[in-house]
Amino acid sequence: MIRKAGIGLREILENISSVIGLTAMAIIIWGVVVAVSGFLKNEIARNTPEDNFKTRKEIRQNLGGYLLLGLEVLIAADIIETVANPTTQEVLILASIVVMRTFISYFLDKEIKELK
């Protein structure tokens, strides 16, 4: 009976992790759609070079924000996935993923701040 409850909890955590991961992907995809849309509108508008540069800079800032949010949500999904399957290999994989995504997030955040 306890085993069945454990398997049920593991499946629930895996499903939650999948939903959170899909949400993160949706955030990133939405950010790309917004950025491409803004870029195309900017190019069609034929503004001055200074206005084009300013708008592209804002588009990059916005896209970076979406990417950061998506990466942070993906980290949450990975943590939940590891809780569902806590093997040594899974913990090591999670640790390496978190380190890589943290570096990416750090440098992306730094670039966004520099653009401001």
Residue pairs with C-beta under 8 A, 6 or more apart in sequence:
10 84
10 85
13 80
13 81
13 83
13 84
14 81
14 84
14 85
16 80
17 77
17 78
17 80
17 81
17 84
18 77
20 73
20 76
20 77
20 80
21 73
21 74
21 77
23 73
24 70
24 71
24 73
24 74
24 77
25 70
27 66
27 69
27 70
27 73
28 66
28 67
28 70
30 66
31 62
31 63
31 65
31 66
31 67
31 69
31 70
32 63
32 66
34 62
34 63
34 66
35 59
35 60
35 62
35 63
35 66
38 55
38 58
38 59
38 62
39 56
39 59
42 52
42 55
42 56
42 59
43 52
47 55
57 115
60 112
60 115
61 112
61 115
61 116
64 108
64 109
64 111
64 112
64 115
65 112
67 108
68 105
68 108
68 109
68 112
71 101
71 104
71 105
71 108
72 105
74 101
75 97
75 98
75 101
75 102
78 94
78 97
78 98
79 94
79 98
81 90
81 94
82 90
82 91
82 93
82 94
